[in-house]
Amino acid sequence: MISKELLDILVCPERRTRLSVADDELVADLNRAIEARRLKNRGGERVEKPLDGGLLRDDRTVVYPIVDGIPIMLIDEAIPLDQLESRG
């Protein structure tokens, strides 16, 4: 999916902090929320397309989606994790 070399140079565009690859459980939770049509990105748009993966910000509050193998590193495309039921 994301090579270690790429992950080593990518940072959160908002805070310039490190990112890690979201685990399969988090991606599955996000995709269930997308399927239920209850997930919005920071820009306020409903997330419609299932994620291949995600890049988790070091404070674990947002995920930058990976769609069709491409990390979407735009602040407005980040998905706030407080929308997930299990995360509050």
C-alpha positions as CSV (number, residue, x, y, z in Angstrom):
1,M,0.0,0.0,0.0
2,I,2.2,2.9,1.3
3,S,5.9,2.3,1.1
4,K,8.0,3.0,4.2
5,E,10.0,5.6,2.2
6,L,6.8,7.5,1.4
7,L,5.5,7.3,4.9
8,D,8.8,8.6,6.2
9,I,8.4,11.9,4.3
10,L,4.6,12.4,4.5
11,V,3.4,14.7,7.3
12,C,0.1,16.1,8.3
13,P,-0.5,19.2,6.1
14,E,-2.1,21.1,9.0
15,R,0.2,20.4,11.9
16,R,3.3,19.0,10.2
17,T,3.3,16.0,12.5
18,R,4.0,12.4,11.7
19,L,1.5,10.0,10.3
20,S,1.1,6.3,10.6
21,V,-0.9,3.7,8.6
22,A,-4.4,3.2,10.1
23,D,-5.0,-0.4,11.2
24,D,-7.5,-2.6,9.5
25,E,-10.0,-2.3,12.3
26,L,-10.1,1.5,12.0
27,V,-10.4,1.4,8.2
28,A,-13.3,-1.2,8.6
29,D,-15.0,1.2,11.1
30,L,-14.6,4.1,8.7
31,N,-16.0,2.1,5.8
32,R,-19.0,0.9,7.8
33,A,-19.7,4.6,8.6
34,I,-19.3,5.5,5.0
35,E,-21.7,2.8,3.9
36,A,-24.2,4.0,6.5
37,R,-23.8,7.5,5.0
38,R,-22.9,9.1,8.3
39,L,-19.3,10.2,7.7
40,K,-18.2,13.6,6.7
41,N,-14.8,15.1,6.0
42,R,-13.5,18.3,7.6
43,G,-14.8,20.2,4.6
44,G,-18.3,19.2,5.6
45,E,-18.8,16.9,2.6
46,R,-20.2,13.4,3.0
47,V,-17.6,10.7,2.3
48,E,-19.0,8.6,-0.4
49,K,-16.2,6.3,-1.6
50,P,-14.9,3.4,0.5
51,L,-11.3,3.8,1.7
52,D,-8.5,1.5,0.8
53,G,-6.7,2.7,3.9
54,G,-5.8,5.8,5.8
55,L,-3.0,7.8,7.3
56,L,-3.6,8.5,11.0
57,R,-2.3,11.8,12.5
58,D,-0.1,11.3,15.6
59,D,-2.8,12.7,17.9
60,R,-5.2,10.1,16.6
61,T,-8.0,12.6,15.9
62,V,-8.1,12.6,12.1
63,V,-7.4,10.2,9.2
64,Y,-6.3,11.2,5.8
65,P,-8.0,8.8,3.4
66,I,-6.3,6.5,0.9
67,V,-8.5,6.0,-2.1
68,D,-7.5,4.0,-5.1
69,G,-4.1,3.6,-3.5
70,I,-3.5,7.4,-3.4
71,P,-3.2,9.2,0.0
72,I,-5.4,12.3,-0.1
73,M,-3.3,14.9,1.8
74,L,-5.7,17.8,1.9
75,I,-6.9,19.3,5.2
76,D,-10.5,19.5,4.0
77,E,-10.5,15.8,3.0
78,A,-9.3,14.6,6.4
79,I,-11.9,12.6,8.4
80,P,-12.4,13.5,12.0
81,L,-12.5,10.3,14.1
82,D,-14.9,11.7,16.7
83,Q,-17.7,10.7,14.3
84,L,-17.1,7.0,14.9
85,E,-19.4,5.6,17.6
86,S,-16.7,3.6,19.3
87,R,-14.4,6.6,19.6
88,G,-16.7,9.2,21.0
